[in-house]
Amino acid sequence: MKIRRLIADELPRLREYWKKHWGDEFVIAHGVIYRPDTLDGFVTLDGDEWVGEVTYTLTGDDCEIVSIDSLREGQGIGTQLLKQAVEQARKKDCKRIFLITTNDNLNALGFYQKRGFELVAIHRRAVNESRKIKPSIPFVGMNNIPLRDEIELELVL
Ligand SMILES: CC(C)(COP(=O)(O)OP(=O)(O)OC[C@H]1O[C@@H](n2cnc3c(N)ncnc32)[C@H](O)[C@@H]1OP(=O)(O)O)[C@@H](O)C(=O)NCCC(=O)NCCS
């Protein structure tokens, strides 16, 4: 498997990937709609197949991870993608890197905290607001937990 930067030609493929794995061609976090066209990222490849991706955006001193996922969990793909995003944020002199996950995603909450991220805020019921824009967001999320809050985590660089 190898990891490499996402290239502009691959934006349609990323849109399809998000649609297939995340229900739509855009991601919504803290009321902002993110589309692949405005993001940088990396993909993990097994031959030609995408088995992981991370996207992020830089705003001032902040780097926000917009999406990260691994289709083959427990093999180091997620860690490598996260590391790449952190490295890019450092290179761009960002002061912090942050991301939004949701209250149901216990795995992600553990994953990030084990890698130095800290919880900084809970945006209560923010997912309920996102669902108005993106109806494909389910009411019951991972681990059979009602899906409703956004949780912000950050790593100070
Ligand atoms: C969160 C997520 C990105 C993690 O990706 P991943 O590829 O499973 O991550 P890794 O394999 O690097 O690490 C996961 C665990 O596997 C272990 N692991 C890593 N390499 C391994 C290997 N070769 N063999 C066995 N275990 C391994 C790691 O130690 C880690 O355990 P730890 O967290 O207790 O340290 C992934 O679970 C995912 O895509 N989830 C669904 C999408 C999602 O929720 N994204 C986040 C939204 S905010």
The ligand as an SDF file (V2000), in Angstrom:
LIG
                    3D

 48 50  0  0  0  0  0  0  0  0999 V2000
  -10.8870    6.1890   12.6550 C   0  0  0  0  0  0  0  0  0  0  0  0
  -10.2210    5.4700   11.4860 C   0  0  0  0  0  0  0  0  0  0  0  0
   -9.8670    6.4900   10.4030 C   0  0  0  0  0  0  0  0  0  0  0  0
   -8.9390    4.7790   11.9630 C   0  0  0  0  0  0  0  0  0  0  0  0
   -8.3260    4.1730   10.8400 O   0  0  0  0  0  0  0  0  0  0  0  0
   -7.5160    2.7980   10.9220 P   0  0  0  0  0  0  0  0  0  0  0  0
   -6.9500    2.5370    9.5860 O   0  0  0  0  0  0  0  0  0  0  0  0
   -8.3090    1.7480   11.5510 O   0  0  0  0  0  0  0  0  0  0  0  0
   -6.3790    3.2660   11.9040 O   0  0  0  0  0  0  0  0  0  0  0  0
   -5.0580    2.4480   12.3210 P   0  0  0  0  0  0  0  0  0  0  0  0
   -5.0840    1.1010   11.7270 O   0  0  0  0  0  0  0  0  0  0  0  0
   -3.9090    3.3090   12.0170 O   0  0  0  0  0  0  0  0  0  0  0  0
   -5.2200    2.4030   13.8700 O   0  0  0  0  0  0  0  0  0  0  0  0
   -6.3110    1.7240   14.4590 C   0  0  0  0  0  0  0  0  0  0  0  0
   -5.8240    0.7300   15.4660 C   0  0  0  0  0  0  0  0  0  0  0  0
   -5.2390   -0.3580   14.7920 O   0  0  0  0  0  0  0  0  0  0  0  0
   -3.9580   -0.6440   15.3390 C   0  0  0  0  0  0  0  0  0  0  0  0
   -3.0640   -1.0460   14.2780 N   0  0  0  0  0  0  0  0  0  0  0  0
   -2.3640   -0.2500   13.4730 C   0  0  0  0  0  0  0  0  0  0  0  0
   -1.6220   -0.9840   12.6300 N   0  0  0  0  0  0  0  0  0  0  0  0
   -1.8750   -2.2600   12.9050 C   0  0  0  0  0  0  0  0  0  0  0  0
   -1.4420   -3.4880   12.3800 C   0  0  0  0  0  0  0  0  0  0  0  0
   -0.5390   -3.5490   11.3820 N   0  0  0  0  0  0  0  0  0  0  0  0
   -1.9780   -4.6240   12.8790 N   0  0  0  0  0  0  0  0  0  0  0  0
   -2.8820   -4.5860   13.8820 C   0  0  0  0  0  0  0  0  0  0  0  0
   -3.3330   -3.4360   14.4310 N   0  0  0  0  0  0  0  0  0  0  0  0
   -2.8210   -2.3090   13.9500 C   0  0  0  0  0  0  0  0  0  0  0  0
   -3.4920    0.6570   15.9080 C   0  0  0  0  0  0  0  0  0  0  0  0
   -2.5860    0.4090   16.9700 O   0  0  0  0  0  0  0  0  0  0  0  0
   -4.7750    1.2880   16.3510 C   0  0  0  0  0  0  0  0  0  0  0  0
   -5.1030    0.9470   17.6600 O   0  0  0  0  0  0  0  0  0  0  0  0
   -5.0230    2.0640   18.7990 P   0  0  0  0  0  0  0  0  0  0  0  0
   -5.9200    3.2060   18.3510 O   0  0  0  0  0  0  0  0  0  0  0  0
   -5.5250    1.3550   19.9940 O   0  0  0  0  0  0  0  0  0  0  0  0
   -3.6130    2.5080   18.8430 O   0  0  0  0  0  0  0  0  0  0  0  0
  -11.1120    4.3440   10.9400 C   0  0  0  0  0  0  0  0  0  0  0  0
  -11.5790    3.5820   12.0040 O   0  0  0  0  0  0  0  0  0  0  0  0
  -12.2900    4.7960   10.1110 C   0  0  0  0  0  0  0  0  0  0  0  0
  -12.1760    5.0140    8.9030 O   0  0  0  0  0  0  0  0  0  0  0  0
  -13.4670    4.9040   10.7240 N   0  0  0  0  0  0  0  0  0  0  0  0
  -14.6730    5.2180    9.9740 C   0  0  0  0  0  0  0  0  0  0  0  0
  -14.6400    6.6120    9.4790 C   0  0  0  0  0  0  0  0  0  0  0  0
  -14.4990    7.5880   10.6080 C   0  0  0  0  0  0  0  0  0  0  0  0
  -15.1110    7.4380   11.6370 O   0  0  0  0  0  0  0  0  0  0  0  0
  -13.6770    8.6100   10.3860 N   0  0  0  0  0  0  0  0  0  0  0  0
  -13.4760    9.6430   11.3570 C   0  0  0  0  0  0  0  0  0  0  0  0
  -14.5510   10.6340   11.2480 C   0  0  0  0  0  0  0  0  0  0  0  0
  -14.1970   12.0260   12.2610 S   0  0  0  0  0  0  0  0  0  0  0  0
  1  2  1  0
  2  3  1  0
  2  4  1  0
  2 36  1  0
  4  5  1  0
  5  6  1  0
  6  7  2  0
  6  8  1  0
  6  9  1  0
  9 10  1  0
 10 11  2  0
 10 12  1  0
 10 13  1  0
 13 14  1  0
 14 15  1  0
 15 16  1  0
 15 30  1  0
 16 17  1  0
 17 18  1  0
 17 28  1  0
 18 19  1  0
 18 27  1  0
 19 20  2  0
 20 21  1  0
 21 22  1  0
 21 27  2  0
 22 23  1  0
 22 24  2  0
 24 25  1  0
 25 26  2  0
 26 27  1  0
 28 29  1  0
 28 30  1  0
 30 31  1  0
 31 32  1  0
 32 33  2  0
 32 34  1  0
 32 35  1  0
 36 37  1  0
 36 38  1  0
 38 39  2  0
 38 40  1  0
 40 41  1  0
 41 42  1  0
 42 43  1  0
 43 44  2  0
 43 45  1  0
 45 46  1  0
 46 47  1  0
 47 48  1  0
M  END
$$$$
